[in-house]
């Protein structure tokens, strides 16, 4: 299943059209927001970039007012030293990063689906997500983080340990929670090794371990999971490290919201599967009532520090359309149930594959979604935008649902 990025540089008509749309969207939006004030968290990110610009890397990384690792601030500070620290200049780097990331999205769709038309529409559905687009217009850590994660998805498809190392180390040095993708890589490699006993599958396990070492060093340097100044600024001090079921419910709910076009694409097979597996369908419906015990709700730190009563744009929109709490949660419950059904539909296919010792790339994509859903509920924060990292693998799986067996 090996392929090469260079194979797709000679773009089809759909590829060329996507490229033009990509450039048009990013640079027209950049022009529109050129003189805009700081957007959301952009202000403090710009401050931290200036903090890194004024110090050596060894001095800056020891303590700074953020809870995320330093690679993003280092890269942007060097860009600022060369081209200027004005917010417009820093935003330009985000736009350039977006250009590469959005093209990568198309390439990965094209490689996995081998359908230029489907890749075109699927890629647009992904990149027009307001969070993904916004993070590549403004100065947000999500931009570089997303690019490194795409490198990992590409590396696993090619079985390139070098690219895996670059993507893994880079992503971890921007966001700690990106460890979820290495859990998926390690699980994928371990299952394949156990099935076919090929020592080649040991290498991704070793690469995954080595790529964590720089982050572990930072943990040692900080004497914790984040810089002391960052923890003092962005946490209340009361956050417990535990699994929050309401966070899991939230992510499953909004995974269905943001992936609705891809779920609808598979609705015929979806319906047929649950018609043939009535007991499983009933089980999922019973589990779905978990929503009413752990409904979608913002984190305590969000309520205390921002006063926001929603977890993102979609939640806010649903609240506006359905101002009565009962109706709001009824709609959210529907999406939670839909998300559970979609995940069950896909994961049952991967379980069949593993049982048949046919552990292919689609299994890895499912593992990445599972890992995210199991790891992210431990975070004290819960936001819709964190889902952007698994929209691509989930979308590919819905498009390739016929390959479940």
Secondary structure, DSSP 8 states (H G I E B T S, - for coil): ----GGGGTS--HHHHHHHHHHHHHHHHHHHHTTT----TTHHHHHHHHHHHHTS-HHHHTTS-S-SS-SHHHHHHHHHHHHH---HHHHHHHHHHHHHHHHHHHHHHHHHHH--HHHHHHHHHHHHTSHHHHHHTTTT-THHHHHHHHHHHHHHHHHT-HHHHHHHHHHHHTT-GGGHHHHHHHHHHHHHHHHHH--THHHHHHHHHHHHHHHHHHHHHHHTSSS-HHHHHHH--S----S--HHHHHHHHHHHHHHTHHHHHHTHHHHHHHHHH-HHHHHHHHHHHGGGGTS-----HHHHHHT---SSSHHHHHHHHH--SHHHHHHHHHHHHHHHHHHHHHHHHHHHHHHHTT---HHHHHHHHHHHHHHHGGGSS---GGGGHHHHHHHHHHHHTGGG--
